[in-house]
Amino acid sequence: MCFLWSPSLLPLLLLRLLLFFLLLPGPVPSSPVERPRARSAMSGPQLSELPDDSEQLEPFVNRLRLEALRAEELSDVQSLSGGFLLKFLRARDFDVDLSLKILLKYVRWRKETPEISSCLSPSSVLGLLNTSYHAVLPRRDHAGSRVLVYRIGEWNPKEWSSIEVFRVSLMTSEVISRETETQRRGVKVIFDLQGWSLGHALQINPSLARKISSVLSDAFPLKVRGIHLVNEPMFFRPVFMMLRPFLPEKIQRRIHMHGCDYHNTLGDFFSACVLPPEYGGDGPGIEEVCRDWTGRLLRAEAVLQQIAAHRTGDVASTPEDEEAQQICEE
């Protein structure tokens, strides 16, 4: 089959690539919907602030467990831990029905995509991680959100497939979704598109795009609070502006384009101590934070492989896991 190339395809290919990456850390939360809840005088955000062992959370955890174990998708599962269920409850502000929806979708896509979900081994993509492609910054932002950085130009599509790239983000998502503070505050993502090429876009074939969008749409317990694009190509902004009216308002509010002036504009959203110098801050350099995050993933390899092998991904925290979380929370 002949591939007809035209410069006019560039915007569409970049949009396809961007939409692929926007799914990586987890979906933007759905708008709140009024549904019956377990009884509480506290709001969802107030409940989210309570410690995991709070008695006030028990009715929500128990109801979600009961509803989940009744579901056909979990007919062969005997139990679900409270810590595992709380990830989904916090992701939807303790709306049990919406939490159940995410949980069942999460279990379903794990089952339907073993080529992705059953290989959560940081050492298998160490070469990609060593390119300083991805990091989670050591400091949270002013709202307490985790800040993730993806440097697209460091990904060589001739050496690393889009599935391997996706696994990196999935591993990060699994690790940080175990952090109570991240469950409460969500994540913000900086996509550095410097070095983007046609080769990157062509890695995202329609079949893979459909598979990822269908399994991850509203199916991971993380709240995406903001998406920041830097070094985006000149043609991207007018194309995005044309598409903007067709995007949900919540997504419009959360996408910010900084172009090449990001050294000045990212500071409007993040404190200087949060950002690396390469992005206008005075925190640790990007190479250092990439190395540190690679080390964190490697230390979590045993837990990640247990999650990959488990029927639901419900794996208890280990002492090493909790120690790593405490270090990263300081």
C-alpha positions as CSV (number, residue, x, y, z in Angstrom):
1,M,0.0,0.0,0.0
2,C,1.3,3.5,-1.0
3,F,1.5,6.1,1.7
4,L,0.7,9.5,0.3
5,W,2.7,12.2,2.1
6,S,1.6,15.8,2.4
7,P,2.7,18.6,4.8
8,S,-1.0,19.0,5.6
9,L,-0.9,15.7,7.4
10,L,1.6,17.0,10.0
11,P,-1.1,18.7,12.2
12,L,-3.3,15.6,12.2
13,L,-0.3,13.3,13.0
14,L,0.8,15.5,15.8
15,L,-2.7,15.6,17.2
16,R,-2.9,11.8,17.0
17,L,0.4,11.6,18.9
18,L,-0.7,14.1,21.5
19,L,-4.0,12.4,22.1
20,F,-2.1,9.1,22.6
21,F,0.1,10.7,25.3
22,L,-2.8,12.5,27.0
23,L,-4.1,9.1,27.8
24,L,-0.9,7.9,29.4
25,P,-1.1,9.2,32.9
26,G,-4.8,8.5,33.2
27,P,-7.9,10.2,32.0
28,V,-9.2,13.6,32.8
29,P,-12.0,13.0,35.4
30,S,-15.6,13.1,34.3
31,S,-17.8,15.9,35.4
32,P,-19.5,15.2,38.7
33,V,-22.8,13.4,38.4
34,E,-25.4,13.3,41.2
35,R,-25.8,9.7,42.2
36,P,-26.8,7.9,45.4
37,R,-23.9,7.7,47.9
38,A,-23.1,6.0,51.1
39,R,-24.3,8.3,53.8
40,S,-22.0,11.0,55.1
41,A,-22.3,14.6,56.2
42,M,-18.9,15.2,54.6
43,S,-18.3,16.0,50.9
44,G,-16.2,13.8,48.6
45,P,-13.2,16.1,48.8
46,Q,-13.5,16.2,52.6
47,L,-13.7,12.5,52.8
48,S,-10.6,12.2,50.6
49,E,-8.6,14.1,53.2
50,L,-9.2,11.5,55.9
51,P,-6.6,8.8,56.5
52,D,-7.0,5.4,55.0
53,D,-8.0,3.8,58.3
54,S,-10.7,6.3,59.2
55,E,-14.0,4.8,60.3
56,Q,-15.9,7.3,58.3
57,L,-14.5,5.8,55.1
58,E,-15.6,2.2,55.9
59,P,-19.2,2.5,54.6
60,F,-17.9,3.7,51.2
61,V,-15.2,1.0,51.0
62,N,-17.6,-1.7,52.1
63,R,-20.3,-0.7,49.6
64,L,-17.7,-0.5,46.7
65,R,-16.3,-3.9,47.7
66,L,-19.8,-5.4,47.8
67,E,-20.8,-4.0,44.4
68,A,-17.5,-4.9,42.8
69,L,-17.6,-8.5,43.9
70,R,-21.1,-8.9,42.6
71,A,-20.0,-7.8,39.1
72,E,-19.5,-10.3,36.4
73,E,-16.0,-9.0,35.6
74,L,-14.9,-10.1,39.1
75,S,-16.9,-13.3,39.5
76,D,-13.7,-15.2,40.2
77,V,-12.3,-12.7,42.8
78,Q,-12.9,-13.4,46.5
79,S,-11.7,-10.2,48.1
80,L,-10.5,-6.7,47.5
81,S,-8.4,-4.7,49.9
82,G,-9.4,-1.4,51.4
83,G,-6.3,0.3,50.2
84,F,-6.9,-0.8,46.6
85,L,-10.5,0.4,46.7
86,L,-9.6,3.8,48.1
87,K,-7.6,4.6,45.0
88,F,-10.8,4.4,43.0
89,L,-13.0,6.2,45.6
90,R,-10.6,9.1,45.8
91,A,-10.4,9.3,42.0
92,R,-14.2,10.0,41.9
93,D,-14.6,11.9,45.2
94,F,-16.2,8.9,46.9
95,D,-19.1,8.6,44.4
96,V,-19.4,4.8,44.7
97,D,-21.1,4.3,41.4
98,L,-18.5,6.2,39.4
99,S,-15.7,4.6,41.4
100,L,-17.1,1.2,40.5
101,K,-17.2,2.2,36.8
102,I,-13.5,3.0,36.8
103,L,-12.6,-0.1,38.8
104,L,-14.4,-2.5,36.4
105,K,-12.9,-0.7,33.3
106,Y,-9.5,-1.0,34.9
107,V,-9.9,-4.7,35.5
108,R,-11.3,-5.2,32.0
109,W,-8.5,-3.4,30.1
110,R,-5.9,-5.3,32.1
111,K,-7.5,-8.6,30.9
112,E,-7.9,-7.4,27.3
113,T,-4.4,-6.1,26.8
114,P,-1.9,-8.5,28.3
115,E,0.8,-7.4,25.8
116,I,0.8,-4.1,27.8
117,S,-0.4,-4.7,31.3
118,S,1.4,-8.0,31.9
119,C,4.9,-6.5,31.3
120,L,5.6,-3.9,34.0
121,S,9.3,-4.2,34.2
122,P,11.4,-1.0,34.4
123,S,14.6,-2.9,33.6
124,S,13.1,-4.0,30.3
125,V,12.9,-0.4,29.1
126,L,16.0,0.8,31.0
127,G,17.6,2.1,27.7
128,L,14.6,4.3,27.1
129,L,14.6,5.6,30.7
130,N,18.3,6.3,30.5
131,T,17.7,8.8,27.6
132,S,16.1,11.2,30.1
133,Y,12.8,10.8,28.3
134,H,10.6,10.8,31.4
135,A,10.6,11.9,35.0
136,V,8.3,12.8,37.9
137,L,9.6,16.0,39.5
138,P,10.7,15.6,43.2
139,R,8.6,18.5,44.4
140,R,4.8,18.7,44.1
141,D,3.2,21.9,42.9
142,H,1.4,24.5,45.0
143,A,-1.8,22.4,44.9
144,G,0.0,19.2,45.9
145,S,-0.2,17.6,42.5
146,R,2.6,15.4,41.2
147,V,4.3,16.9,38.1
148,L,5.3,14.6,35.3
149,V,7.6,15.5,32.4
150,Y,7.7,13.7,29.0
151,R,10.5,14.8,26.6
152,I,9.2,13.4,23.3
153,G,12.4,14.2,21.4
154,E,14.4,11.8,23.6
155,W,12.3,8.9,22.4
156,N,13.9,7.3,19.3
157,P,11.0,5.5,17.5
158,K,13.5,3.4,15.6
159,E,14.7,1.8,18.9
160,W,11.6,1.9,21.1
161,S,8.1,1.0,20.1
162,S,5.0,3.0,21.1
163,I,3.9,0.1,23.3
164,E,7.2,0.2,25.2
165,V,6.8,4.0,25.6
166,F,3.3,3.4,26.9
167,R,4.5,0.9,29.4
168,V,6.8,3.5,30.9
169,S,3.9,5.8,31.6
170,L,1.8,2.9,32.9
171,M,4.5,1.9,35.3
172,T,4.7,5.5,36.6
173,S,1.0,5.7,36.9
174,E,0.8,2.5,38.9
175,V,3.6,3.7,41.3
176,I,2.2,7.2,42.0
177,S,-1.4,6.0,42.2
178,R,-0.3,4.1,45.4
179,E,0.6,7.5,47.0
180,T,-2.2,8.8,49.2
181,E,-1.4,12.4,48.5
182,T,-1.4,11.8,44.7
183,Q,-4.8,10.1,45.0
184,R,-6.0,13.4,46.6
185,R,-4.2,16.0,44.5
186,G,-3.8,14.3,41.1
187,V,-1.2,15.0,38.5
188,K,-0.1,17.7,36.1
189,V,1.9,16.9,32.9
190,I,4.4,18.8,30.9
191,F,4.9,17.5,27.4
192,D,8.1,18.9,25.7
193,L,7.6,18.4,22.0
194,Q,11.1,19.6,21.0
195,G,12.4,17.1,18.4
196,W,9.0,15.7,17.5
197,S,9.1,14.0,14.1
198,L,7.0,12.2,11.6
199,G,8.6,8.9,12.9
200,H,7.0,9.5,16.3
201,A,3.6,10.1,14.8
202,L,3.7,7.0,12.6
203,Q,4.4,4.8,15.6
204,I,0.8,5.4,16.7
205,N,-1.1,3.3,14.2
206,P,-4.9,3.4,14.2
207,S,-5.2,-0.1,15.7
208,L,-3.0,0.8,18.7
209,A,-4.7,4.2,19.2
210,R,-8.1,2.5,19.2
211,K,-6.9,-0.1,21.7
212,I,-5.4,2.4,24.1
213,S,-8.3,4.9,23.9
214,S,-10.9,2.2,24.4
215,V,-9.1,0.6,27.4
216,L,-7.9,3.7,29.2
217,S,-10.8,6.1,28.7
218,D,-12.1,6.7,32.2
219,A,-10.2,3.6,33.4
220,F,-7.4,4.6,35.6
221,P,-7.6,6.0,39.2
222,L,-5.7,9.2,38.7
223,K,-7.0,12.8,38.3
224,V,-5.2,14.8,35.6
225,R,-5.3,18.4,36.8
226,G,-3.4,20.1,34.0
227,I,-1.6,19.5,30.6
228,H,1.2,21.9,29.6
229,L,2.7,21.8,26.1
230,V,6.1,23.3,25.4
231,N,8.0,23.6,22.2
232,E,4.9,22.6,20.2
233,P,5.3,23.2,16.4
234,M,4.1,26.5,15.0
235,F,1.3,24.9,13.1
236,F,-0.2,23.2,16.2
237,R,-1.7,26.2,17.8
238,P,-4.0,27.3,14.9
239,V,-5.1,23.7,14.3
240,F,-5.9,23.3,18.0
241,M,-7.8,26.6,18.1
242,M,-10.0,25.2,15.3
243,L,-10.7,22.1,17.2
244,R,-11.0,23.8,20.6
245,P,-14.8,24.5,20.4
246,F,-15.4,20.8,19.9
247,L,-13.5,19.8,23.0
248,P,-15.2,19.4,26.4
249,E,-14.9,22.6,28.4
250,K,-13.0,20.9,31.2
251,I,-10.3,19.8,28.8
252,Q,-10.1,23.3,27.3
253,R,-9.4,24.7,30.7
254,R,-6.7,22.2,31.5
255,I,-4.6,22.4,28.3
256,H,-2.0,25.2,28.2
257,M,0.3,25.9,25.2
258,H,3.5,27.7,26.0
259,G,5.5,27.5,22.7
260,C,9.1,28.4,22.9
261,D,8.5,31.1,25.6
262,Y,7.9,28.4,28.3
263,H,10.8,29.6,30.4
264,N,8.6,32.7,31.3
265,T,5.1,31.2,31.2
266,L,5.5,27.9,33.1
267,G,6.2,30.0,36.1
268,D,2.6,31.2,36.0
269,F,1.5,27.7,37.0
270,F,4.5,26.2,38.9
271,S,6.8,27.6,41.5
272,A,10.5,28.0,40.6
273,C,11.5,25.4,43.2
274,V,9.3,22.8,41.4
275,L,10.7,23.2,37.9
276,P,14.2,22.2,36.6
277,P,16.4,25.0,35.3
278,E,15.7,23.8,31.7
279,Y,12.1,24.8,32.2
280,G,12.7,28.1,33.9
281,G,12.9,27.0,37.5
282,D,15.7,26.5,40.1
283,G,15.0,22.9,41.1
284,P,17.3,20.0,40.3
285,G,18.3,19.6,36.6
286,I,16.2,17.5,34.3
287,E,18.9,14.9,33.8
288,E,19.2,14.5,37.6
289,V,15.5,14.1,38.1
290,C,15.2,11.6,35.2
291,R,17.9,9.5,36.8
292,D,16.3,9.7,40.2
293,W,12.9,8.7,38.8
294,T,14.5,5.8,36.9
295,G,16.0,4.7,40.2
296,R,12.6,4.9,41.9
297,L,11.0,2.7,39.1
298,L,13.8,0.2,39.4
299,R,13.3,-0.1,43.2
300,A,9.6,-0.7,42.5
301,E,10.2,-3.4,40.0
302,A,9.2,-6.3,42.3
303,V,5.9,-4.6,43.2
304,L,5.2,-3.7,39.6
305,Q,5.7,-7.2,38.5
306,Q,3.4,-8.4,41.3
307,I,0.8,-5.9,40.1
308,A,1.2,-7.2,36.5
309,A,0.8,-10.8,37.5
310,H,-2.2,-10.2,39.9
311,R,-5.8,-10.8,38.7
312,T,-6.9,-7.3,39.7
313,G,-3.6,-5.5,40.5
314,D,-4.5,-5.4,44.2
315,V,-1.1,-5.7,45.7
316,A,-0.3,-4.6,49.2
317,S,2.4,-2.0,49.8
318,T,5.8,-3.5,50.9
319,P,8.1,-1.8,53.5
320,E,10.4,-0.8,50.7
321,D,7.4,0.6,48.8
322,E,6.3,2.7,51.8
323,E,9.9,3.9,52.4
324,A,10.2,5.1,48.8
325,Q,6.9,6.9,49.0
326,Q,7.9,8.6,52.3
327,I,11.2,9.8,50.7
328,C,9.3,11.2,47.7
329,E,6.7,12.9,49.9
330,E,9.4,14.8,51.9
